[in-house]
Amino acid sequence: MSKEKIGFQALVKVIGEQFFKEHENNAVFSYGEEVRGLFCFLGINLHPSNELNGLSASIDDWDIYASCYVTETQVIMDKCRLP
């Protein structure tokens, strides 16, 4: 399984699979290589009609989010704002 998929699945699990399914149309997943490993971010906007959040939004612009680093051997959770 790819690091991107491992990171995505870990973030969905932390946020809650049912909660994610209910809001997946207002969610953004992104990732990129960093020194610590592959950085993965999943953000959910609970008020999509009021704001347009995208990849350029800062972490505090998201109502719900979770982030992690995926290394060769583990997933290291980072900042989260959970439901």
All heavy atoms as an XYZ file, in Angstrom:
662
protein
N       0.856     -1.177      0.000
C       0.000      0.000      0.000
C       0.901      1.239      0.000
O       1.923      1.281      0.672
C      -0.901     -0.035      1.228
C      -1.891      1.097      1.271
S      -3.013      1.124      2.713
C      -3.579     -0.550      2.829
N       0.508      2.271     -0.719
C       1.305      3.487     -0.817
C       1.245      4.292      0.483
O       0.293      4.175      1.255
C       0.808      4.353     -1.974
O      -0.460      4.900     -1.674
N       2.252      5.113      0.696
C       2.267      5.979      1.879
C       1.080      6.938      1.862
O       0.522      7.253      2.909
C       3.570      6.792      1.931
C       4.777      6.005      2.333
C       5.966      6.965      2.411
C       7.228      6.278      2.796
N       8.354      7.236      2.861
N       0.695      7.417      0.688
C      -0.434      8.337      0.580
C      -1.716      7.668      1.081
O      -2.480      8.257      1.835
C      -0.638      8.796     -0.874
C       0.492      9.624     -1.413
C       1.593      8.788     -2.076
O       1.553      7.527     -2.026
O       2.512      9.392     -2.636
N      -1.929      6.430      0.677
C      -3.135      5.707      1.086
C      -3.091      5.386      2.579
O      -4.106      5.492      3.267
C      -3.288      4.437      0.262
C      -4.585      3.724      0.531
C      -4.968      2.826     -0.606
C      -6.307      2.209     -0.295
N      -7.284      2.469     -1.296
N      -1.921      5.005      3.084
C      -1.773      4.736      4.519
C      -2.112      5.994      5.318
O      -2.846      5.943      6.297
C      -0.350      4.243      4.835
C      -0.138      2.851      4.251
C      -0.085      4.245      6.340
C       1.302      2.369      4.270
N      -1.574      7.142      4.893
C      -1.846      8.409      5.574
C      -3.314      8.776      5.517
O      -3.911      9.165      6.530
N      -3.919      8.649      4.345
C      -5.332      8.982      4.191
C      -6.194      8.120      5.105
O      -7.066      8.631      5.823
C      -5.765      8.809      2.729
C      -7.223      9.066      2.501
C      -7.713     10.364      2.485
C      -8.111      8.016      2.316
C      -9.059     10.612      2.285
C      -9.456      8.249      2.116
C      -9.939      9.551      2.096
N      -5.960      6.826      5.100
C      -6.750      5.924      5.935
C      -6.569      6.224      7.419
O      -7.531      6.170      8.184
C      -6.392      4.467      5.638
C      -6.890      4.020      4.288
C      -6.516      2.585      3.962
O      -5.649      1.984      4.592
N      -7.167      2.027      2.960
N      -5.355      6.567      7.839
C      -5.110      6.901      9.243
C      -5.876      8.165      9.635
O      -6.458      8.236     10.722
C      -3.618      7.085      9.492
N      -5.900      9.160      8.751
C      -6.587     10.418      9.053
C      -8.103     10.232      9.090
O      -8.779     10.796      9.948
C      -6.180     11.491      8.054
C      -4.696     11.862      8.080
C      -4.381     12.881      7.005
C      -4.260     12.336      9.450
N      -8.641      9.452      8.178
C     -10.078      9.171      8.187
C     -10.449      8.445      9.479
O     -11.466      8.759     10.110
C     -10.498      8.348      6.951
C     -11.917      7.804      7.101
C     -10.396      9.197      5.692
N      -9.613      7.514      9.898
C      -9.891      6.766     11.132
C      -9.894      7.696     12.339
O     -10.759      7.599     13.210
C      -8.853      5.666     11.314
C      -9.136      4.763     12.480
C      -8.155      3.612     12.538
C      -8.470      2.707     13.705
N      -7.552      1.580     13.787
N      -8.941      8.633     12.408
C      -8.854      9.569     13.536
C     -10.056     10.512     13.548
O     -10.640     10.761     14.596
C      -7.529     10.369     13.472
C      -7.582     11.615     14.315
C      -6.374      9.496     13.911
N     -10.433     11.027     12.394
C     -11.579     11.939     12.308
C     -12.875     11.174     12.566
O     -13.815     11.713     13.148
C     -11.605     12.654     10.942
C     -10.485     13.703     10.914
C     -12.961     13.292     10.664
C     -10.309     14.406      9.590
N     -12.925      9.933     12.154
C     -14.122      9.108     12.294
C     -14.673      8.783     10.916
O     -14.994      9.700     10.153
N     -14.760      7.517     10.618
C     -15.177      7.102      9.282
C     -16.572      7.596      8.936
O     -16.803      8.080      7.830
C     -15.074      5.589      9.148
C     -13.639      5.108      9.175
C     -13.501      3.614      9.041
O     -14.419      2.950      8.505
O     -12.457      3.087      9.474
N     -17.512      7.492      9.863
C     -18.881      7.936      9.585
C     -18.932      9.457      9.393
O     -19.587      9.951      8.482
C     -19.835      7.511     10.704
C     -21.283      7.847     10.418
C     -21.811      7.141      9.175
O     -21.471      6.001      8.897
N     -22.629      7.842      8.424
N     -18.221     10.201     10.259
C     -18.190     11.658     10.141
C     -17.598     12.055      8.787
O     -18.121     12.934      8.104
C     -17.368     12.269     11.278
C     -17.425     13.763     11.313
C     -18.438     14.413     11.977
C     -16.465     14.524     10.664
C     -18.509     15.804     12.000
C     -16.511     15.904     10.682
C     -17.547     16.547     11.351
N     -16.500     11.393      8.389
C     -15.889     11.692      7.098
C     -16.861     11.415      5.953
O     -17.003     12.237      5.042
C     -14.597     10.894      6.900
C     -14.024     11.061      5.529
C     -13.392     12.241      5.171
C     -14.145     10.062      4.580
C     -12.889     12.414      3.886
C     -13.646     10.221      3.300
C     -13.015     11.402      2.956
N     -17.550     10.272      5.988
C     -18.495      9.931      4.921
C     -19.592     10.980      4.794
O     -20.019     11.319      3.689
C     -19.105      8.551      5.168
C     -18.159      7.423      4.873
C     -18.806      6.085      5.146
C     -17.805      4.961      4.939
N     -18.383      3.644      5.232
N     -20.034     11.512      5.940
C     -21.093     12.523      5.919
C     -20.619     13.855      5.334
O     -21.433     14.645      4.860
C     -21.610     12.753      7.338
C     -22.367     11.571      7.905
C     -22.680     11.723      9.382
O     -22.420     12.795      9.965
O     -23.168     10.736      9.974
N     -19.304     14.110      5.374
C     -18.773     15.415      4.957
C     -17.712     15.319      3.867
O     -17.023     16.307      3.588
C     -18.184     16.135      6.172
C     -19.179     16.374      7.253
N     -20.119     17.374      7.197
C     -19.416     15.710      8.414
C     -20.877     17.340      8.274
N     -20.475     16.323      9.033
N     -17.576     14.167      3.224
C     -16.482     13.993      2.273
C     -16.561     14.933      1.068
O     -15.537     15.233      0.456
C     -16.340     12.544      1.834
C     -17.453     11.995      0.994
C     -17.229     10.522      0.678
O     -16.109     10.153      0.275
O     -18.166      9.747      0.855
N     -17.743     15.435      0.735
C     -17.853     16.382     -0.379
C     -17.257     17.743     -0.040
O     -17.041     18.567     -0.930
C     -19.308     16.547     -0.802
C     -19.851     15.309     -1.480
O     -19.107     14.510     -2.047
N     -21.157     15.137     -1.418
N     -17.000     17.982      1.245
C     -16.415     19.250      1.681
C     -15.036     19.028      2.308
O     -14.613     19.798      3.159
C     -17.339     19.924      2.692
C     -18.688     20.220      2.076
O     -18.776     20.741      0.977
N     -19.742     19.846      2.770
N     -14.379     17.964      1.882
C     -13.077     17.603      2.440
C     -11.983     17.756      1.387
O     -12.234     17.618      0.191
C     -13.106     16.157      2.942
N     -10.779     18.045      1.882
C      -9.601     18.125      1.020
C      -8.498     17.289      1.653
O      -8.229     17.415      2.846
C      -9.119     19.585      0.860
C      -7.767     19.647      0.178
C     -10.139     20.391      0.084
N      -7.877     16.433      0.847
C      -6.729     15.641      1.278
C      -5.526     16.100      0.477
O      -5.607     16.261     -0.739
C      -6.984     14.147      1.031
C      -5.788     13.283      1.312
C      -5.332     13.106      2.612
C      -5.114     12.648      0.287
C      -4.227     12.315      2.881
C      -4.016     11.845      0.540
C      -3.570     11.682      1.838
N      -4.429     16.331      1.159
C      -3.190     16.704      0.470
C      -2.019     16.020      1.147
O      -2.114     15.578      2.291
C      -3.008     18.225      0.464
O      -2.873     18.709      1.785
N      -0.903     15.945      0.422
C       0.293     15.321      0.967
C       1.520     15.845      0.243
O       1.420     16.395     -0.857
C       0.218     13.787      0.855
C       0.031     13.289     -0.559
C       1.135     13.035     -1.378
C      -1.235     13.085     -1.087
C       0.972     12.590     -2.675
C      -1.415     12.642     -2.377
C      -0.301     12.388     -3.170
O      -0.474     11.957     -4.460
N       2.658     15.701      0.885
C       3.924     16.124      0.296
C       5.089     15.603      1.115
O       4.986     15.446      2.334
N       6.180     15.331      0.449
C       7.376     14.821      1.126
C       8.017     15.916      1.966
O       8.157     17.053      1.524
C       8.398     14.300      0.116
C       8.066     12.960     -0.461
C       8.162     11.810      0.541
O       8.821     11.946      1.597
O       7.563     10.760      0.259
N       8.377     15.563      3.185
C       9.107     16.441      4.096
C      10.209     15.625      4.750
O      10.269     14.404      4.581
C       8.170     17.039      5.139
C       7.149     17.989      4.526
C       6.442     18.830      5.557
O       6.836     18.824      6.737
O       5.479     19.502      5.172
N      11.052     16.269      5.526
C      12.175     15.597      6.170
C      11.696     14.466      7.077
O      12.287     13.383      7.100
C      13.034     16.610      6.962
C      14.125     15.910      7.748
C      13.620     17.646      6.021
N      10.628     14.689      7.822
C      10.116     13.690      8.780
C       9.412     12.519      8.108
O       9.121     11.523      8.737
C       9.152     14.343      9.761
C       9.823     15.337     10.681
C       8.844     16.026     11.594
N       8.173     15.080     12.484
C       7.209     15.416     13.322
N       6.793     16.664     13.385
N       6.650     14.510     14.095
N       9.067     12.640      6.849
C       8.338     11.606      6.123
C       7.308     12.259      5.224
O       7.348     13.462      4.978
N       6.370     11.472      4.735
C       5.310     12.008      3.895
C       4.285     12.693      4.795
O       3.668     12.047      5.640
C       4.634     10.895      3.085
C       3.562     11.390      2.128
C       4.207     12.084      0.935
C       2.680     10.254      1.667
N       4.108     13.999      4.634
C       3.132     14.753      5.416
C       1.784     14.605      4.738
O       1.644     14.830      3.528
C       3.521     16.229      5.493
C       2.502     17.063      6.225
C       2.415     17.020      7.605
C       1.627     17.884      5.528
C       1.481     17.780      8.287
C       0.685     18.651      6.199
C       0.616     18.596      7.585
N       0.754     14.219      5.504
C      -0.602     14.070      4.982
C      -1.550     14.949      5.801
O      -1.410     15.051      7.018
C      -1.059     12.618      5.083
S      -0.089     11.461      4.106
N      -2.504     15.561      5.118
C      -3.459     16.466      5.753
C      -4.847     16.169      5.208
O      -5.032     16.007      4.003
C      -3.099     17.921      5.457
C      -4.104     18.901      5.976
C      -4.051     19.339      7.283
C      -5.116     19.382      5.153
C      -4.995     20.241      7.782
C      -6.061     20.281      5.630
C      -5.993     20.711      6.948
N      -5.832     16.120      6.098
C      -7.233     15.973      5.712
C      -8.025     17.043      6.434
O      -8.058     17.076      7.665
C      -7.749     14.579      6.082
C      -9.205     14.275      5.754
C      -9.465     14.411      4.244
C      -9.579     12.880      6.219
N      -8.608     17.969      5.678
C      -9.396     19.053      6.249
C     -10.835     18.986      5.785
O     -11.113     18.620      4.644
N     -11.762     19.340      6.681
C     -13.184     19.340      6.364
C     -13.769     20.700      6.733
O     -13.577     21.186      7.848
C     -13.933     18.229      7.134
C     -13.386     16.859      6.738
C     -15.436     18.317      6.881
C     -13.954     15.708      7.538
N     -14.478     21.296      5.802
C     -15.148     22.571      6.011
C     -16.619     22.281      6.305
O     -17.321     21.723      5.470
C     -15.008     23.442      4.761
C     -15.600     24.809      4.927
O     -16.200     25.127      5.944
N     -15.440     25.640      3.916
N     -17.092     22.639      7.486
C     -18.481     22.388      7.864
C     -19.434     23.474      7.391
O     -20.646     23.337      7.524
C     -18.596     22.237      9.388
C     -17.819     21.066      9.986
C     -17.970     21.056     11.498
C     -18.271     19.751      9.380
N     -18.906     24.562      6.848
C     -19.724     25.679      6.362
C     -19.310     26.026      4.937
O     -18.857     27.140      4.673
C     -19.549     26.898      7.272
C     -19.796     26.572      8.712
N     -18.791     26.222      9.587
C     -20.950     26.502      9.413
C     -19.308     25.972     10.769
N     -20.617     26.122     10.693
N     -19.475     25.114      3.999
C     -18.960     25.329      2.642
C     -19.608     26.493      1.909
O     -18.987     27.073      1.026
C     -19.235     24.004      1.938
C     -20.349     23.391      2.707
C     -20.150     23.842      4.129
N     -20.829     26.865      2.273
C     -21.475     27.970      1.571
C     -20.896     29.315      1.994
O     -21.025     30.305      1.285
C     -22.984     27.951      1.806
O     -23.256     28.093      3.188
N     -20.233     29.376      3.152
C     -19.694     30.629      3.662
C     -18.247     30.874      3.253
O     -17.809     32.008      3.169
C     -19.770     30.656      5.192
C     -21.197     30.601      5.685
O     -22.125     30.916      4.952
N     -21.373     30.199      6.921
N     -17.493     29.817      3.036
C     -16.065     29.966      2.781
C     -15.633     29.019      1.680
O     -16.221     27.974      1.479
C     -15.261     29.632      4.037
C     -15.620     30.456      5.240
C     -14.921     29.930      6.487
O     -13.874     29.286      6.371
O     -15.447     30.165      7.569
N     -14.565     29.388      1.023
C     -13.956     28.500      0.053
C     -12.580     28.120      0.568
O     -11.651     28.914      0.519
C     -13.826     29.186     -1.311
C     -15.121     29.453     -2.053
C     -14.851     30.247     -3.323
C     -15.812     28.149     -2.393
N     -12.458     26.927      1.124
C     -11.170     26.426      1.595
C     -10.599     25.508      0.536
O     -11.288     24.692     -0.031
C     -11.314     25.649      2.904
C     -11.559     26.559      4.083
O     -11.445     27.768      3.972
N     -11.897     25.980      5.208
N      -9.338     25.652      0.295
C      -8.645     24.793     -0.651
C      -7.266     24.499     -0.128
O      -6.976     24.666      1.051
N      -6.404     24.080     -1.004
C      -5.056     23.720     -0.596
C      -4.265     24.908     -0.070
O      -3.302     24.741      0.655
C      -4.312     23.059     -1.765
C      -4.903     21.729     -2.224
C      -4.129     21.200     -3.422
C      -4.910     20.719     -1.107
N      -4.667     26.136     -0.417
C      -3.940     27.319      0.050
C      -4.431     27.817      1.412
O      -3.857     28.738      1.978
C      -4.044     28.445     -0.978
O      -5.390     28.823     -1.125
N      -5.472     27.218      1.960
C      -6.004     27.636      3.261
C      -5.016     27.274      4.366
O      -4.308     26.270      4.275
C      -7.345     26.958      3.521
N      -4.986     28.094      5.407
C      -4.130     27.754      6.548
C      -4.849     26.707      7.394
O      -6.068     26.530      7.292
C      -3.810     28.994      7.383
O      -4.931     29.383      8.128
N      -4.113     26.050      8.244
C      -4.672     24.955      9.045
C      -5.833     25.430      9.917
O      -6.814     24.725     10.104
C      -3.560     24.264      9.863
C      -4.045     22.908     10.363
C      -3.073     25.131     10.992
C      -2.948     22.015     10.873
N      -5.774     26.649     10.431
C      -6.828     27.162     11.303
C      -8.098     27.557     10.548
O      -9.118     27.830     11.172
C      -6.309     28.341     12.116
C      -5.268     27.913     13.129
O      -5.406     26.813     13.706
O      -4.297     28.664     13.346
N      -8.053     27.589      9.209
C      -9.241     27.886      8.414
C     -10.203     26.703      8.351
O     -11.364     26.868      7.996
C      -8.854     28.275      6.984
C      -8.147     29.615      6.918
O      -8.331     30.445      7.833
O      -7.387     29.837      5.952
N      -9.718     25.519      8.698
C     -10.530     24.309      8.616
C     -11.297     24.085      9.912
O     -10.746     24.238     10.994
C      -9.642     23.104      8.319
C      -9.008     23.217      6.975
C      -7.764     23.701      6.698
C      -9.607     22.905      5.726
N      -7.549     23.697      5.349
C      -8.660     23.208      4.718
C     -10.841     22.391      5.355
C      -8.930     23.011      3.375
C     -11.104     22.198      4.008
C     -10.150     22.499      3.038
N     -12.554     23.696      9.793
C     -13.358     23.386     10.975
C     -12.869     22.098     11.644
O     -12.773     22.022     12.862
C     -14.834     23.226     10.584
C     -15.416     24.512     10.042
O     -15.196     25.577     10.659
O     -16.078     24.461      8.983
N     -12.585     21.095     10.851
C     -12.109     19.798     11.323
C     -10.879     19.448     10.495
O     -10.886     19.619      9.275
C     -13.186     18.699     11.119
C     -14.502     19.077     11.801
C     -12.677     17.334     11.587
C     -14.424     19.238     13.301
N      -9.834     18.954     11.144
C      -8.661     18.524     10.379
C      -7.832     17.540     11.181
O      -7.947     17.443     12.404
C      -7.794     19.708      9.952
C      -7.234     20.520     11.092
C      -6.065     20.129     11.746
C      -7.863     21.683     11.513
C      -5.552     20.876     12.802
C      -7.357     22.433     12.556
C      -6.194     22.020     13.187
O      -5.693     22.758     14.230
N      -7.011     16.812     10.468
C      -6.035     15.917     11.077
C      -4.840     15.859     10.135
O      -4.988     15.960      8.912
C      -6.620     14.531     11.288
N      -3.664     15.720     10.713
C      -2.459     15.612      9.904
C      -1.529     14.575     10.520
O      -1.606     14.279     11.712
C      -1.758     16.972      9.784
O      -1.396     17.470     11.057
N      -0.660     14.040      9.685
C       0.272     13.026     10.156
C       1.481     12.979      9.232
O       1.488     13.581      8.152
C      -0.387     11.653     10.209
S      -0.818     10.946      8.608
N       2.498     12.271      9.702
C       3.667     11.949      8.890
C       3.713     10.440      8.735
O       3.543      9.708      9.714
C       4.955     12.429      9.571
C       5.077     13.929      9.617
C       4.594     14.648     10.703
C       5.656     14.617      8.570
C       4.701     16.028     10.746
C       5.762     16.003      8.605
C       5.287     16.697      9.696
O       5.386     18.059      9.736
N       3.943      9.987      7.522
C       4.074      8.557      7.262
C       5.529      8.281      6.913
O       6.062      8.846      5.960
C       3.156      8.106      6.104
C       3.291      6.602      5.869
C       1.708      8.484      6.375
N       6.170      7.450      7.728
C       7.553      7.047      7.472
C       7.540      5.640      6.868
O       6.478      5.076      6.600
C       8.388      7.065      8.761
O       7.949      6.006      9.613
C       8.260      8.406      9.485
N       8.701      5.073      6.717
C       8.788      3.711      6.193
C       8.186      2.693      7.155
O       7.771      1.613      6.737
C      10.249      3.346      5.909
C      10.898      4.178      4.820
C      10.217      4.024      3.463
O       9.717      2.926      3.145
O      10.164      5.020      2.718
N       8.124      3.036      8.450
C       7.714      2.043      9.447
C       6.518      2.440     10.304
O       5.990      1.590     11.021
C       8.883      1.733     10.400
O       9.290      2.948     11.035
C      10.054      1.136      9.641
N       6.098      3.718     10.263
C       5.026      4.121     11.170
C       4.285      5.358     10.686
O       4.738      6.062      9.794
C       5.586      4.380     12.566
C       6.591      5.506     12.639
C       7.178      5.658     14.029
O       6.543      5.344     15.014
N       8.400      6.154     14.104
N       3.129      5.582     11.324
C       2.349      6.799     11.114
C       2.457      7.608     12.394
O       2.131      7.116     13.475
C       0.868      6.482     10.813
C       0.059      7.765     10.724
C       0.736      5.668      9.542
N       2.928      8.856     12.274
C       3.103      9.739     13.422
C       2.056     10.842     13.306
O       2.107     11.664     12.393
C       4.524     10.353     13.435
C       5.569      9.248     13.427
C       4.684     11.287     14.627
C       6.963      9.731     13.076
N       1.097     10.830     14.235
C       0.048     11.840     14.192
C       0.628     13.210     14.532
O       1.553     13.323     15.334
C      -1.079     11.485     15.153
C      -1.864     10.239     14.753
S      -2.476     10.239     13.047
C      -3.564     11.650     13.067
N       0.065     14.241     13.914
C       0.505     15.622     14.118
C      -0.693     16.408     14.667
O      -1.418     15.922     15.503
C       1.029     16.181     12.794
C       1.831     17.455     12.949
O       2.635     17.559     13.890
O       1.648     18.370     12.122
N      -0.938     17.575     14.163
C      -2.007     18.439     14.671
C      -3.381     17.936     14.232
O      -3.548     17.447     13.134
C      -1.799     19.863     14.160
C      -0.523     20.489     14.656
C      -0.344     21.867     14.080
C       0.977     22.461     14.571
N       1.219     23.774     13.992
N      -4.341     18.098     15.144
C      -5.719     17.665     14.854
C      -6.715     18.631     15.516
O      -6.442     19.176     16.575
C      -5.985     16.275     15.419
S      -4.963     14.976     14.735
N      -7.839     18.811     14.860
C      -9.032     19.431     15.453
C     -10.174     18.500     15.079
O     -10.581     18.454     13.922
C      -9.281     20.829     14.898
C     -10.516     21.471     15.539
C     -10.886     22.802     14.930
N      -9.867     23.802     15.178
C      -9.676     24.883     14.415
N     -10.443     25.089     13.362
N      -8.747     25.749     14.699
N     -10.624     17.757     16.053
C     -11.563     16.666     15.778
C     -12.995     17.046     16.126
O     -13.220     17.948     16.922
C     -11.129     15.428     16.560
C      -9.704     14.947     16.262
C      -9.328     13.798     17.169
C      -9.540     14.577     14.803
N     -13.959     16.332     15.519
C     -15.372     16.621     15.812
C     -15.733     16.253     17.239
O     -15.110     15.494     17.884
C     -16.131     15.751     14.814
C     -15.176     14.737     14.302
C     -13.802     15.266     14.562
